[in-house]
Amino acid sequence: MRSPYDHRAERGLNRWIVAGDEPKESSRARLHRTCAPSSSPRSTQLRRAAVPARRCYDARMVPAPQFHDEVVFESALVRVGAFRCDADHAAFRQSAPIVNHCVWFSRTPVVIQPQHQRSFVANANTATFYNRGESFGRRRVAAQGDESDWFAVEESLACRIVDACSPSGGVEHAGLFPWSHVAIDSATYFRQRALFEAATSASRADPFSIEEGVIDLVERAMRQASSASRGRQAPRVSSRHRVLARDIELVLSGEFARPLSLTDLAGRVGASVYHLCRVFRAVTGSTMHQYRRHLRLRAALEAVTGGDATITQIAVGLGFPSHSHFTNAFRAEFGVLPSVLRRSPSPRGPGGTPPRPVSAR
């Protein structure tokens, strides 16, 4: 199949009301229609005008929730796709079975509930692993729903990548990919954006290059997951602390552009400021400031490469105090100035290859 979903499983879920599906005429309306006395054409027009319309709005003027899942590049070894699902669509809350072994990179934040693991927040700071045949639940964080790009590899190739990244078997898991998600560094995020743009550009890159790029991208994400798993083995983190860290991620994912203070955040999740800082760092390995900065800068990358706002407007809109502060932070994150990146045809940068970010995460 061409997309990561088995869409046959979703047929019947999207039974939207269309013209002709209205409820049958009530007995009261039928009695009025059959027993009403005849009258002049003028009075008939007035009486008809008083009868409520069959709809309270013109359905053609109200956009239906959208579901879009498209393969933008395909070869015998890899696939690259774009997934877009509005939060009000019937397929949003529960996915159909996944068809490919793939890695997803979220453009919008959502809560993912795997079948046999804890729920987690998928956003621009994470890569999510899906095994073929898996289903998962979803919960809304932002109004946009789920907007993600995915990269899939052929099964035997996926087995070799897993063996290379986790030779000891690593984590107990029912599927081929042994982890559900991982926090990715800036270089990995930049590479997947550049790779997706190359796969969808009018002057498409050499398929050989895209295949190699997808394999490298999946391996990078897997190696980071393996490294993070080894680093979290000691000390152990309680489930209560994991829930608190997830609640913090939820707030930051939906409101990263707002000037949120530590006191405000602590009040939102019901914890003291000190406990907040200590637990989040223990669970994620990152400070809340770093986590929010990564979300802001990765949203800025989308705006710089795909929007019409000026650099100053992007900086102010994402909560940076000044144009210069934003420019310096962007260059430290992605290794290139936003103004230079905007002049280049794709997020690969002016030299044609992804620049090396200065920051490690």
C-alpha positions in Angstrom: 0.0 0.0 0.0 1.1 3.5 -0.7 0.4 5.2 2.6 1.2 4.2 6.2 -2.5 3.7 7.0 -4.8 0.8 6.0 -7.5 3.1 4.8 -9.9 0.2 4.3 -10.2 0.1 8.1 -11.4 3.7 8.1 -14.2 3.3 5.6 -17.5 3.8 7.4 -15.9 6.1 10.1 -16.4 9.2 8.0 -20.2 9.1 7.4 -20.9 12.8 7.2 -24.4 14.1 6.6 -24.9 15.1 3.0 -27.9 16.5 1.2 -30.7 13.9 1.2 -29.6 12.4 4.6 -31.9 14.6 6.6 -34.4 13.1 9.1 -37.8 11.8 7.8 -40.7 14.1 8.0 -42.4 14.2 11.4 -46.0 13.2 11.8 -46.9 16.8 12.9 -45.4 18.3 9.7 -47.1 15.6 7.6 -50.5 16.5 9.3 -49.9 20.2 8.6 -49.0 19.5 4.9 -52.0 17.2 4.2 -54.7 19.0 6.2 -53.9 22.7 5.7 -56.7 24.5 3.8 -56.0 25.7 0.3 -55.4 29.4 -0.1 -54.3 32.0 -2.5 -50.8 31.9 -4.0 -49.7 34.9 -1.9 -50.8 33.3 1.4 -49.1 30.0 0.3 -45.8 31.9 -0.2 -46.1 33.5 3.2 -46.9 30.2 4.9 -44.0 28.5 3.2 -41.6 31.2 4.2 -42.6 30.6 7.9 -41.8 26.9 7.7 -38.2 26.4 9.0 -35.6 25.5 6.4 -34.3 21.9 6.4 -30.9 23.2 7.4 -29.9 26.0 9.7 -26.8 26.7 7.5 -25.5 26.2 4.0 -23.4 23.1 4.4 -21.4 24.1 1.3 -20.1 27.1 3.2 -18.8 25.0 6.2 -15.5 23.1 5.4 -15.6 19.5 6.2 -12.8 18.1 8.5 -9.9 17.1 6.3 -7.9 13.9 6.1 -4.9 13.8 3.8 -2.3 11.0 3.6 0.0 11.1 0.6 3.1 9.4 -0.5 5.4 12.1 -2.0 8.3 9.8 -2.9 8.5 6.0 -3.3 11.1 3.5 -4.3 11.7 -0.2 -3.6 13.6 0.7 -0.4 11.9 3.8 1.1 8.8 6.0 1.2 8.3 9.6 2.2 4.8 10.9 3.0 2.7 13.8 4.3 0.0 13.2 6.8 -2.6 15.8 7.7 -5.7 15.1 9.8 -8.0 17.8 11.4 -8.8 17.3 15.0 -12.6 17.1 14.2 -12.1 14.3 11.7 -13.5 10.9 12.6 -10.1 9.3 12.0 -8.3 11.6 14.4 -8.9 9.9 17.8 -8.0 6.4 16.7 -5.7 5.4 13.9 -6.1 2.6 11.4 -3.3 0.0 11.4 0.1 1.3 10.2 1.2 -0.3 7.0 4.9 0.6 7.0 7.8 0.6 9.5 8.2 4.3 9.7 9.5 7.3 11.7 7.1 10.4 12.0 8.1 14.0 12.6 5.3 16.1 13.9 4.7 19.7 12.8 1.9 20.2 15.3 1.7 18.8 18.8 -0.5 15.9 19.7 -0.8 13.3 22.5 -0.1 9.8 21.2 -1.4 6.8 23.1 0.4 3.6 21.9 -1.3 0.3 22.4 1.0 -1.1 25.1 3.0 1.9 26.4 2.5 5.2 28.2 1.1 8.2 26.3 3.5 10.9 25.3 3.5 14.3 23.6 4.6 14.2 20.0 5.8 17.6 18.8 8.7 19.2 16.9 11.1 18.0 19.6 10.4 14.3 19.0 10.5 11.6 16.5 7.8 8.8 16.8 8.4 5.2 15.7 5.6 3.1 14.3 5.7 -0.6 13.5 3.7 -2.2 10.8 0.3 -3.3 12.0 0.2 -1.0 15.1 -2.7 1.3 15.9 -2.6 4.2 18.4 -4.9 6.8 19.9 -4.6 10.5 19.6 -5.7 13.5 21.6 -5.8 17.1 20.6 -3.2 19.7 21.9 -3.5 22.4 19.3 -6.4 23.4 17.0 -4.6 22.2 13.9 -4.9 18.5 14.6 -2.1 16.3 13.4 0.3 17.5 10.8 3.3 15.2 10.3 5.8 14.0 7.7 6.8 10.4 7.7 9.8 8.3 6.4 9.5 4.6 6.0 12.0 1.9 5.1 11.6 -1.6 3.7 11.3 -4.3 6.4 14.6 -6.1 5.9 16.4 -2.8 5.8 14.6 -1.7 9.0 15.8 -4.9 10.7 19.4 -4.1 9.8 19.1 -0.6 11.2 17.7 -1.8 14.4 20.4 -4.5 14.8 23.1 -1.8 14.2 21.6 0.7 16.6 20.5 -1.8 19.4 22.7 -4.9 19.1 21.9 -6.0 22.6 18.1 -6.1 22.1 17.7 -2.9 24.2 14.1 -2.7 25.2 11.3 -5.2 25.4 8.8 -4.4 22.6 6.3 -6.3 20.5 7.4 -4.7 17.2 10.5 -4.2 15.2 11.2 -0.7 16.4 11.8 -1.1 20.1 11.0 2.4 21.2 7.8 4.6 20.8 9.5 8.0 20.5 12.7 9.9 21.2 13.8 13.5 21.7 15.7 14.5 18.6 18.6 17.0 18.2 18.5 20.1 16.0 20.6 18.4 13.2 18.1 15.6 12.9 15.1 18.0 12.8 16.8 20.1 10.2 17.8 17.1 8.1 14.2 15.7 8.0 12.8 19.1 6.9 15.5 19.4 4.2 14.8 15.8 3.0 11.1 16.3 2.9 11.5 19.5 0.9 13.8 17.8 -1.5 11.3 14.9 -2.0 8.5 17.4 -2.8 10.3 20.1 -4.8 9.4 20.6 -8.4 13.1 19.9 -9.3 13.2 16.7 -7.3 16.6 15.6 -6.1 18.3 12.4 -7.3 16.3 9.4 -6.0 19.6 7.8 -5.0 20.2 10.8 -2.7 16.7 10.7 -1.2 17.0 6.9 -0.5 20.3 7.4 1.2 19.0 10.4 3.1 16.0 8.4 4.5 18.2 5.5 5.6 20.5 8.0 7.4 17.6 9.8 9.0 16.0 6.6 10.4 19.4 5.4 11.7 20.1 8.8 13.3 16.7 8.7 15.1 17.3 5.1 16.2 20.8 5.8 17.6 19.4 8.7 19.6 16.7 6.5 21.0 19.2 3.8 21.9 21.5 6.4 23.6 18.6 8.0 25.5 17.4 4.6 26.7 20.9 3.7 28.1 21.2 7.1 29.7 17.8 6.8 31.5 18.5 3.4 33.1 19.9 5.1 36.2 18.4 6.7 38.2 14.9 5.3 37.7 12.1 7.8 37.4 8.7 7.2 39.0 5.5 7.0 36.9 4.2 10.0 38.9 7.2 12.1 37.8 6.7 11.0 34.2 3.1 12.1 34.3 4.2 15.5 35.7 6.8 15.9 33.0 4.2 15.0 30.3 1.8 17.6 31.7 4.6 20.3 31.5 5.2 19.2 27.9 1.5 19.6 27.1 1.5 23.2 28.3 4.7 24.1 26.6 3.7 22.4 23.3 0.5 24.4 23.1 1.8 27.7 24.4 5.5 27.9 23.6 5.1 31.4 22.0 3.5 32.9 25.1 5.6 34.7 27.8 4.8 32.0 30.4 6.5 32.3 33.8 7.7 29.5 36.0 5.1 30.5 38.6 2.3 30.3 36.1 3.5 27.0 34.8 3.8 25.5 38.3 0.2 26.7 39.1 -1.1 25.1 35.9 0.3 21.6 36.7 -0.1 21.8 40.5 3.5 21.6 41.6 6.1 23.8 43.3 8.6 25.7 41.1 11.6 23.7 42.5 9.8 20.4 42.1 8.9 21.4 38.5 12.4 22.1 37.5 14.0 19.1 39.2 11.4 16.5 37.8 11.4 17.8 34.2 15.2 17.7 34.0 15.3 14.2 35.5 12.7 12.8 33.1 13.7 14.5 29.9 17.4 15.4 30.4 16.6 19.0 29.4 15.6 22.1 31.1 12.2 23.6 30.4 13.8 26.7 28.9 15.8 24.5 26.5 12.7 22.5 25.6 10.6 25.7 24.9 13.5 27.3 22.9 13.7 24.2 20.6 9.9 24.4 20.0 10.2 28.1 19.2 13.1 27.8 16.8 11.7 24.8 15.0 8.5 26.7 14.5 10.6 29.5 13.2 12.2 27.2 10.7 8.8 26.4 9.3 7.9 30.2 9.1 11.2 31.2 7.6 11.1 28.6 4.8 7.4 28.5 4.1 5.8 31.8 5.2 5.5 35.4 4.1 6.2 37.1 7.5 9.3 39.1 7.9 12.1 37.9 10.1 11.2 40.5 12.7 7.6 39.5 12.7 8.6 35.8 13.2 10.9 36.8 16.1 8.2 38.8 17.9 5.4 36.3 17.2 7.4 33.5 18.7 8.3 35.3 21.9 11.9 36.4 21.2 12.8 39.8 22.7 14.5 41.2 19.6 15.5 40.5 16.0 19.1 40.1 16.9 18.4 37.7 19.8 16.3 35.6 17.4 18.9 35.6 14.7 21.7 34.5 17.0 19.6 31.8 18.5 18.5 30.5 15.1 22.1 30.4 13.9 23.2 28.5 17.0 20.3 26.0 16.5 20.6 25.4 12.8 24.0 26.7 11.8 22.7 29.2 9.3 21.2 32.7 9.5 17.4 32.9 8.9 17.9 35.6 6.2 20.4 33.4 4.3 18.1 30.4 4.6 15.1 32.4 3.3 17.1 33.3 0.1 18.0 29.7 -0.6 15.5 27.5 -2.5 15.1 24.9 0.3 16.0 24.4 4.0 19.2 22.6 2.8 21.0 26.0 3.1 22.9 27.9 0.5 25.5 25.2 0.0 23.0 22.5 -0.9 23.7 20.4 2.3 22.3 20.7 5.8 24.5 23.0 7.9 25.8 21.7 11.2 24.0 23.2 14.1 26.1 24.6 16.9 23.8 23.4 19.7 23.7 19.7 20.5 20.0 19.5 21.3 
